[in-house]
Amino acid sequence: MQKRKLGNSNLEVSAIGLGCMGMSFGYGPPADKQEMISLLRSAVERSITFFDTAEVYGPFANEELVGEALAPFRGKVAIATKFGFQLKPNGEPGFVGLNSRPERINEVAEASLKRLKVDALDLFYQHRVDPDVPIEDVAGAVKDLIQRGKVKHFGLSEAGAQTIRRAHAIQPVAALQSEYSLWTRGPEKEVLPTLEELGIGFVPYSPLGKGFLTGKMDENTKLDSGDFRNTLPRFTPEARKANQTLVDLLGKIAEQKKATPAQIALAWLLAQKPWIVPIPGTTKLTRLEENIGAAAVELTPNDLREIESAASNITVQGARYPEHIEKMTGL
């Protein structure tokens, strides 16, 4: 597995990371803890060195899982986690709103350090931009944590170009994490040029379209009642049927390359910029190995032109999120 640097930061990680959320949260019942510990350790054995979690995943359960699984590899892997939500009381799942006040950021950092069993957080993202707290105050709070040795790098998630600039002026931003894939291309307009200009890395989450771009779903696929995709406009049976054209395109390229649609979707992201590191999530070893295999798929300029040309004729149906969630994004 090749390594990549996240922008101008000295944070060097595997070209493909591992999103850990779905192991504990979001896609129905949590997976078996011992199986997930084994999967996380298998990822390290296969040269993945970049893992993504957050306190809100569970809450807390995902950080605890990642902390326990990766404890033997301390110093050899980078773990990213996040602050920014006001959680429900008594550890109930979900959140009641946003909260990036400096005192809350400090509180989350201390708790995450304990759960992850580390002395410093490798990458600490603001999970969503809080309109009630100036981004300068947020960046200042993380800068203070960096000066105190509690955090190594500062990140933002789903922030717009102006917010990124304002934060970066106070404390250099190492990475932005936002949704980006062949069916979610919002960052291309303003965000990617801003990151390139400022020397900030980009970490696409849901690089496989929350599973849809793998070609393993269609309009008849039944989702678990606890699966959050049931609430997403893009995952209605009608939208899935309409969006199948994009998966067919990936399948066509995959056949030519002797790869899978998921590998083409990831290889496409890797080919966009050398400072992009996607973090596909999975709970299965076979899928993990398939995703890792994407790093070896070479898309030529011709392949990329063909994908671009075909994709530009496809209109993706359905919003990414329900309106109240979409409002939390700064894109």
ZIRAKA-V573161 format. One record per residue. N is the residue number from 1. PSI is psi in degrees with one decimal (* if undefined). D_LAST is the distance of its C-alpha to the last C-alpha in Angstrom with 2 decimals. Layout:
((N & PSI & D_LAST) (N & PSI & D_LAST))
This chain:
((1 & 124.5 & 31.26) (2 & 163.6 & 29.91) (3 & 158.2 & 28.00) (4 & 148.3 & 24.93) (5 & 136.1 & 23.89) (6 & 94.7 & 20.41) (7 & -141.6 & 19.98) (8 & -0.5 & 22.61) (9 & 164.6 & 23.13) (10 & 22.0 & 26.38) (11 & 104.7 & 24.77) (12 & 127.3 & 26.24) (13 & 169.1 & 25.65) (14 & 147.6 & 26.59) (15 & -25.2 & 24.61) (16 & 129.8 & 23.72) (17 & -169.3 & 23.15) (18 & 117.4 & 23.70) (19 & 125.1 & 21.33) (20 & -8.0 & 23.78) (21 & -50.5 & 22.16) (22 & -12.8 & 23.98) (23 & -26.6 & 27.30) (24 & -13.3 & 27.35) (25 & 142.3 & 24.77) (26 & -34.6 & 22.76) (27 & 39.3 & 24.86) (28 & -161.1 & 28.08) (29 & 147.9 & 30.80) (30 & 147.3 & 30.39) (31 & 164.9 & 32.09) (32 & 128.1 & 35.41) (33 & -45.7 & 34.97) (34 & -36.3 & 37.68) (35 & -38.6 & 36.35) (36 & -35.3 & 32.88) (37 & -43.3 & 34.53) (38 & -41.3 & 36.43) (39 & -44.1 & 33.34) (40 & -41.5 & 31.51) (41 & -33.9 & 34.68) (42 & -36.0 & 35.05) (43 & -42.4 & 31.62) (44 & -42.5 & 32.90) (45 & -26.8 & 36.13) (46 & 21.2 & 34.19) (47 & 13.9 & 32.51) (48 & 130.5 & 29.06) (49 & 11.1 & 28.40) (50 & 118.6 & 24.78) (51 & 139.9 & 24.14) (52 & 129.3 & 21.16) (53 & -174.4 & 21.74) (54 & 153.0 & 20.82) (55 & -31.2 & 23.03) (56 & -14.7 & 21.45) (57 & 96.4 & 22.57) (58 & -72.3 & 25.90) (59 & 160.8 & 25.64) (60 & -31.8 & 27.33) (61 & -37.7 & 29.04) (62 & -41.1 & 26.73) (63 & -41.5 & 27.02) (64 & -42.9 & 30.77) (65 & -50.4 & 31.05) (66 & -41.7 & 29.27) (67 & -44.7 & 31.32) (68 & -44.3 & 34.55) (69 & -38.0 & 33.95) (70 & 2.0 & 32.97) (71 & -39.3 & 35.48) (72 & -12.2 & 37.94) (73 & 20.9 & 35.47) (74 & 132.1 & 34.50) (75 & -14.2 & 33.79) (76 & -13.5 & 33.39) (77 & 160.3 & 29.90) (78 & 129.5 & 26.54) (79 & 125.4 & 24.97) (80 & 137.1 & 21.40) (81 & 179.9 & 20.84) (82 & 153.2 & 18.48) (83 & 169.7 & 18.80) (84 & -13.5 & 16.95) (85 & 147.5 & 18.26) (86 & 110.4 & 21.43) (87 & 159.7 & 23.55) (88 & 156.1 & 26.16) (89 & 159.9 & 29.70) (90 & 30.8 & 32.26) (91 & 18.3 & 29.98) (92 & 149.1 & 29.05) (93 & 147.5 & 26.18) (94 & -174.4 & 22.81) (95 & 161.3 & 21.39) (96 & -4.2 & 21.79) (97 & -165.1 & 18.63) (98 & 150.9 & 16.82) (99 & 101.2 & 19.03) (100 & 31.7 & 18.33) (101 & 144.4 & 21.48) (102 & -39.4 & 23.36) (103 & -34.2 & 26.31) (104 & -39.3 & 24.25) (105 & -44.2 & 22.65) (106 & -42.0 & 26.26) (107 & -45.7 & 27.50) (108 & -42.7 & 25.01) (109 & -47.2 & 25.80) (110 & -43.2 & 29.52) (111 & -39.1 & 29.33) (112 & -38.0 & 27.21) (113 & -42.3 & 29.71) (114 & -47.7 & 32.51) (115 & -36.2 & 31.01) (116 & -6.8 & 30.03) (117 & 44.3 & 33.44) (118 & 162.3 & 32.25) (119 & -23.4 & 33.06) (120 & 144.0 & 29.59) (121 & 123.8 & 26.07) (122 & -42.4 & 25.07) (123 & 123.1 & 21.31) (124 & 106.6 & 19.89) (125 & 146.0 & 16.18) (126 & 120.1 & 14.54) (127 & -40.4 & 13.55) (128 & 147.3 & 10.93) (129 & 129.9 & 10.36) (130 & 112.2 & 13.39) (131 & -15.6 & 13.38) (132 & -5.8 & 17.17) (133 & 119.5 & 17.58) (134 & 137.5 & 16.91) (135 & -26.1 & 15.05) (136 & -36.2 & 18.28) (137 & -37.8 & 20.29) (138 & -50.1 & 18.32) (139 & -37.8 & 18.71) (140 & -39.8 & 22.30) (141 & -41.2 & 23.11) (142 & -35.8 & 22.07) (143 & -42.0 & 23.92) (144 & -42.0 & 26.93) (145 & -36.9 & 26.76) (146 & -43.1 & 26.69) (147 & -29.7 & 29.67) (148 & 1.2 & 31.47) (149 & 12.5 & 31.05) (150 & -24.8 & 29.15) (151 & 143.8 & 25.92) (152 & -40.1 & 25.75) (153 & 148.1 & 22.11) (154 & 135.4 & 18.93) (155 & 162.0 & 15.57) (156 & 157.3 & 12.05) (157 & 133.0 & 10.04) (158 & 32.3 & 6.41) (159 & 150.0 & 6.06) (160 & 171.4 & 4.61) (161 & -44.2 & 7.72) (162 & -40.0 & 9.85) (163 & -42.2 & 9.79) (164 & -45.6 & 10.74) (165 & -44.1 & 13.42) (166 & -41.1 & 14.81) (167 & -44.9 & 15.19) (168 & -30.0 & 16.66) (169 & -25.0 & 19.16) (170 & -47.5 & 20.63) (171 & 119.6 & 20.62) (172 & 130.5 & 19.71) (173 & 124.8 & 16.82) (174 & -37.7 & 18.32) (175 & 148.4 & 15.47) (176 & 133.0 & 11.83) (177 & 118.5 & 11.76) (178 & 162.8 & 9.09) (179 & 132.2 & 10.21) (180 & 129.4 & 11.51) (181 & -177.9 & 14.71) (182 & -16.3 & 16.62) (183 & 4.5 & 15.29) (184 & 93.8 & 11.53) (185 & 16.9 & 10.72) (186 & -41.1 & 7.15) (187 & -18.0 & 7.18) (188 & -31.0 & 10.37) (189 & -57.8 & 9.67) (190 & -33.9 & 8.62) (191 & -50.0 & 7.91) (192 & -43.6 & 11.27) (193 & -35.8 & 13.32) (194 & -43.7 & 12.35) (195 & -42.1 & 13.39) (196 & -44.9 & 16.45) (197 & -41.7 & 17.43) (198 & -7.5 & 17.33) (199 & 44.9 & 18.85) (200 & 135.8 & 16.36) (201 & 162.1 & 16.66) (202 & 130.1 & 14.17) (203 & 96.2 & 14.94) (204 & 124.2 & 13.72) (205 & 163.7 & 14.47) (206 & 47.2 & 15.91) (207 & -14.9 & 16.90) (208 & 24.5 & 19.55) (209 & 43.7 & 17.51) (210 & 36.4 & 18.97) (211 & -20.2 & 22.35) (212 & -36.3 & 22.18) (213 & -2.2 & 22.15) (214 & -16.0 & 25.31) (215 & 8.9 & 27.40) (216 & 7.4 & 28.92) (217 & 152.2 & 27.62) (218 & -167.4 & 28.35) (219 & -17.8 & 28.49) (220 & -5.3 & 31.53) (221 & 128.2 & 30.17) (222 & 128.7 & 30.74) (223 & 148.6 & 28.33) (224 & 147.0 & 29.74) (225 & -25.5 & 29.62) (226 & 8.2 & 27.70) (227 & 122.7 & 25.01) (228 & -16.0 & 21.55) (229 & -20.1 & 20.81) (230 & -22.7 & 23.20) (231 & -2.4 & 20.59) (232 & 126.9 & 17.91) (233 & -31.7 & 18.17) (234 & -10.6 & 17.91) (235 & 12.7 & 20.99) (236 & 153.6 & 23.39) (237 & -38.0 & 26.49) (238 & -44.6 & 25.87) (239 & -39.9 & 22.35) (240 & -40.2 & 23.78) (241 & -44.9 & 26.63) (242 & -34.1 & 24.54) (243 & 0.2 & 22.30) (244 & -27.4 & 25.46) (245 & -37.0 & 25.62) (246 & -40.8 & 22.90) (247 & -37.8 & 24.94) (248 & -39.2 & 28.05) (249 & -46.1 & 26.67) (250 & -38.3 & 26.01) (251 & -38.9 & 29.49) (252 & -46.8 & 31.09) (253 & -39.2 & 29.78) (254 & -40.6 & 30.65) (255 & -43.2 & 34.20) (256 & -34.8 & 34.62) (257 & 2.0 & 33.48) (258 & 48.3 & 35.39) (259 & -172.0 & 32.23) (260 & 161.0 & 30.26) (261 & -40.1 & 27.11) (262 & -42.0 & 25.27) (263 & -36.7 & 26.58) (264 & -41.8 & 25.46) (265 & -41.1 & 21.86) (266 & -41.3 & 21.88) (267 & -35.3 & 23.93) (268 & -44.1 & 21.48) (269 & -46.1 & 18.70) (270 & -30.4 & 21.35) (271 & -14.0 & 22.37) (272 & -48.3 & 19.07) (273 & 149.0 & 19.43) (274 & -6.8 & 22.09) (275 & 21.7 & 19.74) (276 & 130.2 & 17.82) (277 & 98.1 & 19.26) (278 & 153.5 & 18.42) (279 & 69.0 & 19.57) (280 & 144.1 & 21.02) (281 & 153.6 & 22.73) (282 & 163.0 & 26.20) (283 & 8.6 & 29.33) (284 & 135.8 & 31.75) (285 & -39.2 & 33.48) (286 & -39.7 & 33.82) (287 & -38.4 & 30.07) (288 & -46.8 & 29.55) (289 & -38.0 & 32.10) (290 & -45.8 & 30.57) (291 & -41.9 & 27.14) (292 & -37.6 & 28.94) (293 & -21.2 & 30.78) (294 & -29.0 & 27.64) (295 & -20.6 & 27.87) (296 & -2.8 & 31.17) (297 & 121.1 & 30.01) (298 & 115.9 & 30.08) (299 & 120.9 & 28.13) (300 & 164.0 & 29.75) (301 & -34.3 & 28.13) (302 & -45.7 & 29.92) (303 & -45.4 & 28.43) (304 & -38.4 & 24.88) (305 & -40.7 & 25.74) (306 & -44.3 & 27.21) (307 & -46.3 & 24.19) (308 & -45.9 & 21.87) (309 & -45.5 & 24.37) (310 & -42.2 & 24.82) (311 & -31.9 & 21.16) (312 & -16.9 & 20.40) (313 & 1.5 & 22.94) (314 & 125.5 & 21.40) (315 & 117.0 & 19.09) (316 & 131.7 & 17.52) (317 & 138.1 & 18.58) (318 & 137.8 & 16.99) (319 & 156.5 & 13.63) (320 & -46.0 & 12.22) (321 & 162.1 & 12.96) (322 & 158.0 & 15.02) (323 & -41.0 & 13.51) (324 & -27.8 & 14.25) (325 & -41.5 & 12.38) (326 & -32.2 & 9.24) (327 & -20.1 & 9.34) (328 & -2.9 & 9.25) (329 & 149.9 & 5.69) (330 & 11.8 & 3.80) (331 & * & 0.00))
